Amino acid sequence: DANAVPLHNLGPSFQASKMAIMLAAPTLLLPGAAFAEAPEWLEPVRSSLDIGLAFLSLLFFLRIPISWYPQMDLNKAPQNIVAWPTEPLCKLVRGAVPPLFGVDISPIVIYGVLSFVREIFLGQQGVLTMIAGK
């Protein structure tokens, strides 16, 4: 047709509209895709992971000041409540990260890793939060 305008001459707003239609096409073709239900295993996994990571974070948070006093006996109460469950991971990290200025920083490193993992999976933009659609 002699009066037809080539698509590339219609400007950026038309190109943006065309892109929006292309991105929305799967939703238009499969109406249930946009509002799919979260898998039934998701909520128990999220809850368990949240409680487990919160408990471990608390233990390592309490372990940080204990690590400032290397002469403290970790086999006596009440510090043994925190030391016994955390020592295997601390020992593992101590092999890779030596003490800094005479202070054991392994509980700080582990606490940071736990916080990172919690954010990646359960944070506002976390993987499991995005799957749940919350």
C-alpha positions as a LaTeX table, in Angstrom:
\begin{tabular}{lrrr}
\hline
Residue & $x$ (\AA) & $y$ (\AA) & $z$ (\AA) \\
\hline
Asp1 & 0.00 & 0.00 & 0.00 \\
Ala2 & 1.43 & 3.38 & $-1.03$ \\
Asn3 & $-0.06$ & 5.22 & 1.99 \\
Ala4 & 1.26 & 2.75 & 4.60 \\
Val5 & 3.77 & 4.10 & 7.12 \\
Pro6 & 6.73 & 1.80 & 7.85 \\
Leu7 & 6.71 & 0.52 & 11.46 \\
His8 & 10.18 & 1.85 & 12.20 \\
Asn9 & 8.93 & 5.40 & 11.46 \\
Leu10 & 6.16 & 5.33 & 14.08 \\
Gly11 & 8.43 & 6.47 & 16.90 \\
Pro12 & 9.56 & 5.25 & 20.30 \\
Ser13 & 6.08 & 5.27 & 21.92 \\
Phe14 & 4.80 & 2.78 & 19.35 \\
Gln15 & 7.89 & 0.62 & 19.82 \\
Ala16 & 7.32 & 0.68 & 23.60 \\
Ser17 & 3.67 & $-0.28$ & 23.13 \\
Lys18 & 4.66 & $-3.10$ & 20.82 \\
Met19 & 7.17 & $-4.33$ & 23.44 \\
Ala20 & 4.52 & $-4.19$ & 26.20 \\
Ile21 & 2.12 & $-6.26$ & 24.08 \\
Met22 & 4.85 & $-8.82$ & 23.38 \\
Leu23 & 5.65 & $-9.10$ & 27.10 \\
Ala24 & 1.98 & $-9.41$ & 28.06 \\
Ala25 & 1.16 & $-11.98$ & 25.36 \\
Pro26 & 1.93 & $-15.06$ & 27.51 \\
Thr27 & $-0.41$ & $-13.74$ & 30.21 \\
Leu28 & $-3.12$ & $-13.05$ & 27.66 \\
Leu29 & $-2.79$ & $-16.49$ & 26.13 \\
Leu30 & $-2.61$ & $-18.30$ & 29.50 \\
Pro31 & $-4.82$ & $-16.30$ & 31.89 \\
Gly32 & $-3.98$ & $-18.51$ & 34.87 \\
Ala33 & $-0.23$ & $-17.94$ & 34.43 \\
Ala34 & $-0.27$ & $-14.49$ & 36.03 \\
Phe35 & $-2.19$ & $-15.67$ & 39.10 \\
Ala36 & $-0.75$ & $-19.15$ & 39.55 \\
Glu37 & $-1.04$ & $-20.60$ & 43.01 \\
Ala38 & 2.11 & $-21.05$ & 45.04 \\
Pro39 & 3.15 & $-24.71$ & 45.44 \\
Glu40 & 1.82 & $-26.29$ & 48.62 \\
Trp41 & 5.33 & $-27.14$ & 49.87 \\
Leu42 & 6.39 & $-23.50$ & 49.79 \\
Glu43 & 4.85 & $-22.20$ & 53.01 \\
Pro44 & 6.16 & $-25.00$ & 55.27 \\
Val45 & 9.63 & $-24.62$ & 53.72 \\
Arg46 & 9.55 & $-20.85$ & 54.17 \\
Ser47 & 8.41 & $-21.16$ & 57.80 \\
Ser48 & 10.96 & $-23.83$ & 58.67 \\
Leu49 & 13.80 & $-21.96$ & 56.98 \\
Asp50 & 12.79 & $-18.73$ & 58.68 \\
Ile51 & 12.70 & $-20.31$ & 62.15 \\
Gly52 & 15.90 & $-22.28$ & 61.58 \\
Leu53 & 17.88 & $-19.32$ & 60.26 \\
Ala54 & 16.54 & $-17.06$ & 63.03 \\
Phe55 & 17.59 & $-19.58$ & 65.70 \\
Leu56 & 21.06 & $-20.06$ & 64.20 \\
Ser57 & 21.49 & $-16.29$ & 63.82 \\
Leu58 & 20.61 & $-15.82$ & 67.48 \\
Leu59 & 23.11 & $-18.47$ & 68.56 \\
Phe60 & 25.92 & $-16.92$ & 66.52 \\
Phe61 & 24.94 & $-13.41$ & 67.65 \\
Leu62 & 25.34 & $-14.60$ & 71.24 \\
Arg63 & 28.59 & $-16.36$ & 70.32 \\
Ile64 & 30.22 & $-13.11$ & 69.11 \\
Pro65 & 30.92 & $-11.63$ & 72.59 \\
Ile66 & 31.98 & $-15.06$ & 73.88 \\
Ser67 & 34.67 & $-15.14$ & 71.17 \\
Trp68 & 36.16 & $-11.91$ & 72.58 \\
Tyr69 & 37.28 & $-13.80$ & 75.69 \\
Pro70 & 39.45 & $-16.73$ & 74.53 \\
Gln71 & 40.33 & $-17.70$ & 78.12 \\
Met72 & 36.65 & $-18.42$ & 78.89 \\
Asp73 & 35.87 & $-22.09$ & 79.49 \\
Leu74 & 33.28 & $-23.03$ & 76.85 \\
Asn75 & 32.36 & $-26.25$ & 78.67 \\
Lys76 & 30.81 & $-24.48$ & 81.68 \\
Ala77 & 27.25 & $-23.18$ & 81.87 \\
Pro78 & 25.83 & $-20.86$ & 80.58 \\
Gln79 & 28.25 & $-20.33$ & 77.67 \\
Asn80 & 28.17 & $-24.03$ & 76.79 \\
Ile81 & 24.53 & $-23.62$ & 75.68 \\
Val82 & 25.77 & $-21.34$ & 72.90 \\
Ala83 & 29.26 & $-22.77$ & 72.36 \\
Trp84 & 28.46 & $-26.46$ & 71.81 \\
Pro85 & 26.05 & $-26.08$ & 68.86 \\
Thr86 & 28.11 & $-23.33$ & 67.19 \\
Glu87 & 31.63 & $-24.72$ & 67.62 \\
Pro88 & 31.60 & $-27.12$ & 64.61 \\
Leu89 & 30.83 & $-24.30$ & 62.16 \\
Cys90 & 33.20 & $-21.90$ & 63.91 \\
Lys91 & 36.00 & $-24.48$ & 63.68 \\
Leu92 & 35.32 & $-24.92$ & 59.97 \\
Val93 & 35.44 & $-21.15$ & 59.32 \\
Arg94 & 38.50 & $-20.70$ & 61.55 \\
Gly95 & 40.39 & $-22.94$ & 59.13 \\
Ala96 & 39.69 & $-20.48$ & 56.29 \\
Val97 & 39.61 & $-17.17$ & 58.21 \\
Pro98 & 42.32 & $-16.79$ & 60.86 \\
Pro99 & 41.79 & $-14.63$ & 63.97 \\
Leu100 & 42.09 & $-10.91$ & 63.33 \\
Phe101 & 44.33 & $-9.05$ & 65.84 \\
Gly102 & 43.95 & $-11.98$ & 68.24 \\
Val103 & 40.15 & $-11.99$ & 68.06 \\
Asp104 & 38.24 & $-14.93$ & 66.63 \\
Ile105 & 36.01 & $-13.46$ & 63.92 \\
Ser106 & 34.46 & $-16.74$ & 62.78 \\
Pro107 & 31.10 & $-16.09$ & 64.54 \\
Ile108 & 30.91 & $-12.69$ & 62.83 \\
Val109 & 31.59 & $-14.25$ & 59.43 \\
Ile110 & 28.98 & $-16.95$ & 59.98 \\
Tyr111 & 26.42 & $-14.44$ & 61.26 \\
Gly112 & 26.97 & $-12.38$ & 58.10 \\
Val113 & 26.56 & $-15.45$ & 55.87 \\
Leu114 & 23.36 & $-16.44$ & 57.69 \\
Ser115 & 21.98 & $-12.93$ & 57.27 \\
Phe116 & 22.83 & $-13.02$ & 53.56 \\
Val117 & 21.19 & $-16.43$ & 53.06 \\
Arg118 & 18.09 & $-15.29$ & 54.93 \\
Glu119 & 17.81 & $-12.20$ & 52.75 \\
Ile120 & 18.34 & $-14.14$ & 49.51 \\
Phe121 & 15.62 & $-16.68$ & 50.30 \\
Leu122 & 13.20 & $-14.89$ & 52.64 \\
Gly123 & 13.80 & $-11.17$ & 52.21 \\
Gln124 & 11.45 & $-8.73$ & 50.50 \\
Gln125 & 12.93 & $-9.65$ & 47.10 \\
Gly126 & 13.91 & $-13.17$ & 48.18 \\
Val127 & 13.53 & $-16.22$ & 45.97 \\
Leu128 & 10.89 & $-17.94$ & 48.11 \\
Thr129 & 9.04 & $-14.67$ & 48.71 \\
Met130 & 8.87 & $-14.02$ & 44.98 \\
Ile131 & 7.62 & $-17.56$ & 44.28 \\
Ala132 & 4.93 & $-17.09$ & 46.95 \\
Gly133 & 3.93 & $-13.82$ & 45.29 \\
Lys134 & 3.87 & $-11.86$ & 48.56 \\
\hline
\end{tabular}
